């Protein structure tokens, strides 16, 4: 086995900063130092030196392992009865799969799926080609739903602290809470839940708030679209969701947005993006993807041009790009053009500003800029303004009203963005003067009205 000598670490200078590979190493440095000394800390066999394995010790361990495997194969399984259906379900034939159309909620949208089931046991999940959110495709999270269904650690019932409870206990507890707050209309009652767009959930929430009008309902999730919705509220006066046309776009700029994997509506975006890159005849052209990000992502791996930029420089890049579009390409940004004149582009490659601006200006009406959910609301508002100026009138048709709960508050990176509830209450923001003027043309049902020019109230840090 290995006879490598013990490695001696050089002592760090007295003025050097302490660096740890993990939190465990920071909390217990001595334990990590001891574990790093020998290659085999525990040793195997009866040799005198730790880390050495004798031939006899190796054969002993190998023989014991083989014996354990053989004994495992000889264990008789418990006797189980296989009984036929006394009254078989309709359309059920043993060995013949059945397919069910269903939907799962994913970050504020319903993802349509087709589930393959054998005798009532789901075994495979695929996308529903007739559903607009999946278009017949899935991702790794949707494929793993089957594993979650058969997870042995999955919760089998309600719990209170560390104690298992029955649903009868839950009903009794809820009845007691209802009787307690019946006299004060729910004053002091707080309910915390994950955000949901389920019609049944929203209906129950409305009924509960009608019965207890003084109660407060809080929706929270660690990953949410609050920054994007707050940016849309700054730009348009109401929280909107943009569904970008990746299939018809010729130039796409992704600003810290992994829209092919981790952002919302990634499955639909992936399918549309692939359609825009598909060549079916000699005259077809492919879309060009520019990615500005601070970490590796699936979208960056598919980019034609990728710029690795520090997280602190991403917002500065967007402002510098807006300045270039407003000055060199005469993009009409209204009062916003004056607010980005002082943009600082230090540490950002100049060609990434000039070239991307030229590409977007040359593809007016067929260019898309998308910002990631981690970016602050001011960046989302500026991106909305740029898309509205570059994509008239196509961008107007890509804005839709969200459904369900927000699930969080926007990042408080600027005082002008502080319009949310201080206690985390999930209620819509009051209408304010928008940064983009409404157009007067009619809109289809379920679609928001068009947005236009930029208002000088847009706050930029």
C-alpha positions as semicolon CSV with decimal commas, in nm:
position;residue;x (nm);y (nm);z (nm)
1;X;0,000;0,000;0,000
2;X;0,102;0,364;0,010
3;X;0,432;0,445;0,179
4;X;0,411;0,818;0,120
5;X;0,574;1,019;0,394
6;X;0,375;1,249;0,612
7;X;0,327;1,590;0,453
8;X;0,430;1,884;0,664
9;X;0,238;2,204;0,608
10;X;0,435;2,527;0,606
11;X;0,339;2,772;0,877
12;X;0,140;3,069;0,755
13;X;0,283;3,418;0,803
14;X;0,163;3,601;1,112
15;X;-0,007;3,873;0,907
16;X;-0,181;3,631;0,669
17;X;-0,560;3,607;0,668
18;X;-0,720;3,283;0,781
19;X;-0,886;3,091;0,497
20;X;-1,111;2,788;0,542
21;X;-1,244;2,540;0,289
22;X;-1,566;2,487;0,483
23;X;-1,750;2,592;0,798
24;X;-1,661;2,260;0,961
25;X;-1,292;2,332;0,914
26;X;-1,336;2,675;1,072
27;X;-1,523;2,537;1,373
28;X;-1,292;2,237;1,429
29;X;-0,950;2,306;1,276
30;X;-0,769;2,053;1,494
31;X;-0,990;1,764;1,381
32;X;-0,933;1,849;1,015
33;X;-0,557;1,872;1,071
34;X;-0,551;1,525;1,228
35;X;-0,757;1,377;0,946
36;X;-0,517;1,517;0,687
37;X;-0,204;1,360;0,841
38;X;-0,216;0,993;0,723
39;X;-0,370;0,873;0,399
40;X;-0,549;0,592;0,586
41;X;-0,623;0,731;0,935
42;X;-0,794;0,420;1,072
43;X;-0,565;0,156;0,923
44;X;-0,658;-0,199;0,828
45;X;-0,515;-0,525;0,964
46;X;-0,259;-0,584;1,237
47;X;0,045;-0,402;1,098
48;X;0,246;-0,191;1,335
49;X;0,237;0,129;1,127
50;X;-0,099;0,302;1,078
51;X;-0,193;0,319;0,714
52;X;-0,030;-0,016;0,622
53;X;-0,237;-0,320;0,525
54;X;-0,086;-0,665;0,549
55;X;-0,169;-0,944;0,306
56;X;-0,333;-1,148;0,580
57;X;-0,544;-0,853;0,694
58;X;-0,660;-0,783;0,338
59;X;-0,766;-1,146;0,286
60;X;-0,950;-1,142;0,619
61;X;-1,155;-0,836;0,527
62;X;-1,224;-0,965;0,174
63;X;-1,341;-1,304;0,305
64;X;-1,571;-1,144;0,562
65;X;-1,723;-0,921;0,294
66;X;-1,790;-1,215;0,062
67;X;-1,947;-1,413;0,347
68;X;-2,175;-1,122;0,435
69;X;-2,293;-1,097;0,073
70;X;-2,363;-1,469;0,061
71;X;-2,561;-1,464;0,383
72;X;-2,769;-1,173;0,256
73;X;-2,869;-1,377;-0,049
74;X;-2,988;-1,666;0,169
75;X;-3,230;-1,461;0,380
76;X;-3,588;-1,563;0,312
77;X;-3,820;-1,282;0,230
78;X;-4,144;-1,254;0,427
79;X;-4,441;-1,436;0,280
80;X;-4,682;-1,204;0,102
81;X;-5,017;-1,275;-0,058
82;X;-5,081;-1,171;-0,418
83;X;-5,454;-1,127;-0,453
84;X;-5,651;-1,037;-0,767
85;X;-5,895;-0,747;-0,787
86;X;-6,238;-0,835;-0,659
87;X;-6,366;-0,552;-0,877
88;X;-6,097;-0,421;-1,113
89;X;-6,088;-0,049;-1,193
90;X;-6,217;0,049;-1,532
91;X;-5,968;0,037;-1,821
92;X;-5,706;-0,137;-1,605
93;X;-5,522;-0,424;-1,772
94;X;-5,218;-0,580;-1,598
95;X;-4,898;-0,494;-1,782
96;X;-5,063;-0,226;-1,998
97;X;-4,959;0,128;-1,896
98;X;-5,203;0,412;-1,848
99;X;-5,121;0,777;-1,906
100;X;-5,260;1,063;-1,700
101;X;-5,243;1,437;-1,765
102;X;-5,156;1,635;-1,453
103;X;-4,978;1,952;-1,349
104;X;-4,723;2,051;-1,086
105;X;-4,662;2,401;-0,955
106;X;-4,322;2,549;-1,035
107;X;-4,229;2,902;-0,922
108;X;-4,559;3,067;-0,999
109;X;-4,671;2,863;-1,297
110;X;-4,836;2,528;-1,363
111;X;-4,617;2,277;-1,549
112;X;-4,820;2,031;-1,755
113;X;-4,704;1,670;-1,733
114;X;-4,798;1,324;-1,860
115;X;-4,753;1,043;-1,606
116;X;-4,716;0,678;-1,705
117;X;-4,866;0,441;-1,448
118;X;-4,871;0,060;-1,414
119;X;-5,150;-0,076;-1,194
120;X;-5,174;0,253;-1,008
121;X;-4,799;0,297;-0,962
122;X;-4,645;0,597;-1,146
123;X;-4,315;0,505;-1,312
124;X;-4,233;0,777;-1,569
125;X;-4,299;1,147;-1,623
126;X;-4,290;1,336;-1,951
127;X;-4,403;1,678;-2,063
128;X;-4,750;1,742;-2,196
129;X;-4,717;1,860;-2,560
130;X;-5,054;2,034;-2,537
131;X;-4,958;2,243;-2,232
132;X;-4,807;2,587;-2,300
133;X;-4,566;2,571;-2,004
134;X;-4,397;2,240;-2,090
135;X;-4,456;2,197;-2,466
136;X;-4,386;1,826;-2,431
137;X;-4,057;1,867;-2,242
138;X;-3,939;1,827;-1,883
139;X;-3,624;1,891;-1,680
140;X;-3,434;1,695;-1,419
141;X;-3,655;1,822;-1,136
142;X;-3,971;1,700;-1,307
143;X;-3,812;1,363;-1,381
144;X;-3,716;1,328;-1,014
145;X;-4,077;1,365;-0,897
146;X;-4,117;0,986;-0,924
147;X;-3,827;0,938;-0,682
148;X;-3,986;1,186;-0,443
149;X;-4,310;0,987;-0,453
150;X;-4,136;0,666;-0,341
151;X;-3,896;0,836;-0,098
152;X;-3,895;0,631;0,226
153;X;-3,822;0,949;0,426
154;X;-4,127;1,123;0,289
155;X;-4,363;1,254;0,555
156;X;-4,651;1,016;0,625
157;X;-4,859;1,248;0,839
158;X;-4,868;1,571;1,040
159;X;-4,624;1,645;1,320
160;X;-4,613;1,895;1,603
161;X;-4,252;1,954;1,695
162;X;-4,099;1,608;1,726
163;X;-4,432;1,435;1,801
164;X;-4,635;1,255;1,537
165;X;-4,997;1,360;1,520
166;X;-5,307;1,234;1,344
167;X;-5,533;1,433;1,115
168;X;-5,797;1,418;1,388
169;X;-5,553;1,608;1,614
170;X;-5,505;1,866;1,338
171;X;-5,880;1,913;1,303
172;X;-5,917;1,956;1,679
173;X;-5,634;2,212;1,692
174;X;-5,775;2,414;1,401
175;X;-6,122;2,408;1,557
176;X;-5,978;2,541;1,880
177;X;-5,796;2,822;1,694
178;X;-6,118;2,910;1,509
179;X;-6,314;2,931;1,835
180;X;-6,045;3,143;2,000
181;X;-6,034;3,403;1,721
182;X;-6,406;3,406;1,641
183;X;-6,462;3,689;1,890
184;X;-6,179;3,917;1,765
185;X;-6,213;3,851;1,389
186;X;-5,868;3,692;1,378
187;X;-5,670;3,971;1,546
188;X;-5,324;3,838;1,629
189;X;-5,363;3,536;1,399
190;X;-5,074;3,484;1,157
191;X;-5,061;3,218;0,888
192;X;-4,738;3,128;0,705
193;X;-4,753;2,921;0,385
194;X;-4,559;2,867;0,068
195;X;-4,675;3,075;-0,231
196;X;-4,925;2,896;-0,451
197;X;-5,133;2,957;-0,762
198;X;-5,364;2,664;-0,692
199;X;-5,727;2,776;-0,742
200;X;-5,836;2,564;-0,446
201;X;-5,569;2,715;-0,223
202;X;-5,656;3,070;-0,328
203;X;-6,027;3,000;-0,278
204;X;-5,968;2,869;0,075
205;X;-5,744;3,163;0,154
206;X;-6,012;3,408;0,040
207;X;-6,277;3,231;0,247
208;X;-6,054;3,233;0,555
209;X;-5,975;3,604;0,520
210;X;-6,345;3,679;0,487
211;X;-6,413;3,492;0,811
212;X;-6,114;3,642;0,993
213;X;-6,059;3,987;0,836
214;X;-5,807;4,093;1,104
215;X;-5,579;3,795;1,040
216;X;-5,257;3,828;0,841
217;X;-5,152;3,583;0,572
218;X;-4,781;3,552;0,493
219;X;-4,639;3,368;0,192
220;X;-4,266;3,304;0,180
221;X;-4,019;3,093;-0,012
222;X;-3,638;3,126;-0,022
223;X;-3,639;3,141;-0,405
224;X;-3,894;3,383;-0,545
225;X;-3,958;3,641;-0,816
226;X;-4,008;3,940;-0,586
227;X;-3,722;4,142;-0,735
228;X;-3,853;4,091;-1,088
229;X;-4,210;4,186;-0,992
230;X;-4,092;4,491;-0,799
231;X;-3,888;4,601;-1,100
232;X;-4,196;4,565;-1,320
233;X;-4,398;4,765;-1,068
234;X;-4,141;5,046;-1,084
235;X;-4,150;5,043;-1,464
236;X;-4,521;4,983;-1,529
237;X;-4,700;5,066;-1,206
238;X;-4,802;4,706;-1,137
239;X;-4,616;4,376;-1,088
240;X;-4,601;4,201;-1,424
241;X;-4,432;3,891;-1,562
242;X;-4,247;3,898;-1,895
243;X;-4,264;3,589;-2,117
244;X;-3,987;3,656;-2,367
245;X;-4,004;3,537;-2,726
246;X;-3,682;3,337;-2,746
247;X;-3,791;3,165;-3,067
248;X;-3,838;3,484;-3,266
249;X;-3,543;3,671;-3,112
250;X;-3,229;3,719;-3,318
251;X;-3,013;3,865;-3,040
252;X;-3,048;3,758;-2,675
253;X;-2,861;3,912;-2,382
254;X;-2,874;3,722;-2,053
255;X;-2,774;3,929;-1,750
256;X;-2,705;3,683;-1,468
257;X;-3,010;3,483;-1,581
258;X;-2,989;3,107;-1,622
259;X;-3,316;3,098;-1,818
260;X;-3,233;2,753;-1,958
261;X;-3,213;2,583;-1,619
262;X;-3,281;2,758;-1,289
263;X;-3,503;3,058;-1,370
264;X;-3,880;3,040;-1,381
265;X;-4,041;2,905;-1,701
266;X;-3,707;2,746;-1,793
267;X;-3,866;2,450;-1,973
268;X;-4,068;2,668;-2,209
269;X;-3,769;2,899;-2,258
270;X;-3,543;2,604;-2,344
271;X;-3,783;2,471;-2,605
272;X;-3,835;2,815;-2,762
273;X;-3,463;2,888;-2,755
274;X;-3,389;2,556;-2,926
275;X;-3,648;2,636;-3,195
276;X;-3,476;2,968;-3,258
277;X;-3,142;2,791;-3,306
278;X;-3,274;2,521;-3,536
279;X;-3,171;2,535;-3,903
280;X;-3,419;2,373;-4,143
281;X;-3,322;2,536;-4,473
282;X;-3,019;2,722;-4,615
283;X;-3,178;3,065;-4,569
284;X;-3,244;3,020;-4,195
285;X;-3,037;3,211;-3,942
286;X;-2,958;3,128;-3,580
287;X;-3,009;3,354;-3,284
288;X;-2,701;3,490;-3,111
289;X;-2,674;3,453;-2,733
290;X;-2,464;3,684;-2,516
291;X;-2,432;3,589;-2,148
292;X;-2,300;3,809;-1,867
293;X;-2,279;3,612;-1,543
294;X;-2,070;3,565;-1,233
295;X;-2,085;3,186;-1,211
296;X;-2,110;2,888;-1,442
297;X;-2,459;2,800;-1,564
298;X;-2,636;2,598;-1,831
299;X;-2,720;2,917;-2,020
300;X;-2,356;3,025;-2,012
301;X;-2,249;2,686;-2,146
302;X;-2,478;2,740;-2,449
303;X;-2,370;3,100;-2,509
304;X;-2,204;3,217;-2,827
305;X;-2,018;3,478;-2,623
306;X;-1,980;3,470;-2,245
307;X;-1,843;3,734;-2,008
308;X;-1,749;3,635;-1,653
309;X;-1,819;3,942;-1,440
310;X;-1,813;4,000;-1,066
311;X;-2,160;4,020;-0,907
312;X;-2,091;4,380;-0,803
313;X;-2,033;4,476;-1,169
314;X;-2,348;4,330;-1,324
315;X;-2,571;4,628;-1,249
316;X;-2,298;4,865;-1,370
317;X;-2,282;4,674;-1,698
318;X;-2,656;4,717;-1,756
319;X;-2,633;5,091;-1,692
320;X;-2,330;5,124;-1,921
321;X;-2,513;4,932;-2,193
322;X;-2,816;5,159;-2,158
323;X;-2,590;5,463;-2,189
324;X;-2,431;5,323;-2,505
325;X;-2,770;5,250;-2,662
326;X;-2,900;5,596;-2,576
327;X;-2,597;5,791;-2,700
328;X;-2,442;5,591;-2,986
329;X;-2,761;5,436;-3,129
330;X;-3,013;5,706;-3,036
331;X;-3,237;5,469;-2,848
332;X;-3,527;5,666;-2,707
333;X;-3,526;5,613;-2,330
334;X;-3,702;5,935;-2,235
335;X;-3,585;6,081;-1,904
336;X;-3,399;5,758;-1,830
337;X;-3,136;5,858;-2,087
338;X;-3,020;6,141;-1,861
339;X;-3,012;5,917;-1,552
340;X;-2,764;5,671;-1,708
341;X;-2,523;5,932;-1,846
342;X;-2,303;5,897;-1,539
343;X;-2,274;5,519;-1,568
344;X;-1,932;5,389;-1,461
345;X;-1,786;5,114;-1,681
346;X;-1,461;5,058;-1,489
347;X;-1,355;4,694;-1,498
348;X;-1,593;4,607;-1,784
349;X;-1,452;4,524;-2,131
350;X;-1,540;4,808;-2,370
351;X;-1,611;4,571;-2,659
352;X;-1,879;4,396;-2,454
353;X;-2,061;4,727;-2,426
354;X;-2,014;4,853;-2,781
355;X;-2,065;4,522;-2,964
356;X;-2,369;4,409;-2,766
357;X;-2,529;4,752;-2,802
358;X;-2,469;4,743;-3,178
359;X;-2,619;4,393;-3,205
360;X;-2,929;4,487;-3,004
361;X;-2,980;4,810;-3,194
362;X;-2,952;4,625;-3,524
363;X;-3,215;4,372;-3,416
364;X;-3,485;4,613;-3,299
365;X;-3,810;4,430;-3,253
366;X;-3,625;4,096;-3,238
367;X;-3,389;4,151;-2,947
368;X;-3,435;4,028;-2,589
369;X;-3,265;4,129;-2,265
370;X;-3,341;3,912;-1,965
371;X;-3,227;3,973;-1,605
372;X;-3,191;3,702;-1,343
373;X;-3,404;3,679;-1,032
374;X;-3,100;3,754;-0,812
375;X;-3,060;4,102;-0,961
376;X;-3,213;4,395;-0,769
377;X;-3,539;4,555;-0,870
378;X;-3,368;4,859;-1,024
379;X;-3,188;4,635;-1,274
380;X;-3,515;4,466;-1,368
381;X;-3,681;4,804;-1,416
382;X;-3,399;4,922;-1,644
383;X;-3,414;4,598;-1,843
384;X;-3,789;4,644;-1,888
385;X;-3,731;4,996;-2,016
386;X;-3,465;4,876;-2,262
387;X;-3,686;4,592;-2,387
388;X;-3,980;4,828;-2,432
389;X;-3,763;5,068;-2,633
390;X;-3,598;4,795;-2,841
391;X;-3,899;4,570;-2,890
392;X;-4,187;4,800;-2,983
393;X;-4,451;4,674;-3,033
394;X;-4,357;4,307;-2,977
395;X;-4,259;4,351;-2,613
396;X;-4,606;4,474;-2,521
397;X;-4,752;4,132;-2,600
398;X;-4,507;3,953;-2,368
399;X;-4,625;4,115;-2,042
400;X;-4,880;3,930;-1,830
401;X;-5,032;3,967;-1,488
402;X;-4,900;3,721;-1,228
403;X;-5,123;3,495;-1,025
404;X;-5,104;3,380;-0,668
405;X;-4,875;3,502;-0,389
406;X;-4,544;3,682;-0,427
407;X;-4,368;3,460;-0,176
408;X;-4,117;3,715;-0,052
409;X;-4,004;4,074;-0,045
410;X;-3,771;4,241;-0,295
411;X;-3,407;4,307;-0,214
412;X;-3,377;4,637;-0,028
413;X;-3,088;4,776;-0,227
414;X;-3,230;5,127;-0,274
415;X;-3,463;5,342;-0,059
416;X;-3,694;5,417;-0,353
417;X;-3,770;5,049;-0,388
418;X;-3,902;5,016;-0,034
419;X;-4,270;4,985;-0,106
420;X;-4,344;4,642;0,041
421;X;-4,503;4,557;0,375
422;X;-4,267;4,593;0,668
423;X;-4,399;4,283;0,843
424;X;-4,373;4,059;0,535
425;X;-4,748;4,061;0,479
426;X;-4,840;3,925;0,138
427;X;-5,059;4,196;-0,009
428;X;-5,029;4,379;-0,339
429;X;-4,838;4,704;-0,355
430;X;-5,043;5,022;-0,388
431;X;-5,060;5,163;-0,737
432;X;-4,797;5,427;-0,799
433;X;-4,704;5,643;-1,091
434;X;-4,542;5,411;-1,343
435;X;-4,213;5,468;-1,520
436;X;-4,360;5,351;-1,850
437;X;-4,667;5,522;-1,994
438;X;-4,970;5,312;-2,090
439;X;-5,079;5,297;-2,451
440;X;-5,439;5,346;-2,545
441;X;-5,495;5,046;-2,770
442;X;-5,725;4,760;-2,658
443;X;-5,577;4,446;-2,512
444;X;-5,681;4,080;-2,537
445;X;-5,844;3,915;-2,242
446;X;-5,597;3,815;-1,971
447;X;-5,321;4,038;-2,111
448;X;-5,192;4,365;-1,976
449;X;-5,201;4,687;-2,170
450;X;-4,900;4,812;-2,362
451;X;-4,626;5,016;-2,197
452;X;-4,421;5,290;-2,352
453;X;-4,199;5,583;-2,247
454;X;-3,987;5,604;-1,932
455;X;-4,064;5,828;-1,636
456;X;-3,781;6,016;-1,457
457;X;-3,886;5,862;-1,121
458;X;-3,696;5,544;-1,205
459;X;-3,441;5,510;-0,924
460;X;-3,094;5,381;-1,000
461;X;-2,831;5,328;-0,729
